[in-house]
């Protein structure tokens, strides 16, 4: 039982007395706790929905887009180099099967396969290869093995999704001809940098903060990293994400 007690000092016939009133507020307390628990469940549900939308946008949708580019390139090669077209088609089928696997993981409530820091270079290399084969633009990367080793699986997964989003933006929006992705270990941080020579954009314009760029900032925040996007019309775009030394070598 939960009681609420109100005490008051009174003077009756010159003698001090304490008068008290007690209320049984057990039911009200239980109702308040139930309401608080319901609000917490709703908040968690909304956060999970936002996270799911971010993962779908940054991962699966971008992967499907890359497969689409590969299929377009296959069509272009059909009358020029049939053997190369067959190779590109096989790669697109493999990439599509990977997307199907990730979709199934989402359906059963699982995250995509965990990415260990030491596997970051291989994963990024595969991503660059997929983008390069599917588009005439040039992609290159420079990954410091020590920098990749310093990342936790969670940090590596978020940085890979950030790189994927930035590379996709350089193709779809910036029309870049060249994009360079680098991961370097510095004294105070591990820095991911994605630089393209595309059209760039006016950073002050409201449209410059689209869904993809907001996701990049949100992912950086989740791993305690600092993010910065530098761009100007006709000057290309540079994305910087820095994971501070204090957050490196985390294994959680």
C-alpha angles and dihedrals in degrees: 000000000000117000132192111207127195117192125191131182114227134179113220119178089346094304121111115236134178117227118197135188123193127196126195103230097167094118093046091049091050090049091050092050091048090050092049091049090049091051091050091051090049091049091050090048092052091047091050090049091052090047092049092050090049093049092047092049098043098037119022099027092048090048091051089049090053091049089051091053089050092052091049089053090049090056091051091051097048093090096034110042114004096182091052090047089055090052092050090047091052090051091050091051090051091049091048091052088053090053090050090052092051091048090052090051090054091049093055091044098256129131120237114274113299114257116216119212094246090055093054094091093052092046092049091046089054090048092050091048091052093049093045094050093048098049140036091235119102122242125189134171140199114196123182107217092213091053091052091048090054092061124092119227090257094050092047092050092051093045091050091053090047091051090047092052093047092049092048090050091052089057103038102036110015097040088217121185095199132029127180123198119193137175116195135175113225132177095268104025152354109260128206113196128184114185126180136176095223133129095285122204143237105268094205093058114104091229091059091078100066127163093272095052091047089053090052091054092045093051091049090050091051092060094040094253130144116236131195132176118201120190145139133180109282093003102089126235133276122195118197125189119177123191106201120235090245090065098045125107091027111153099191 
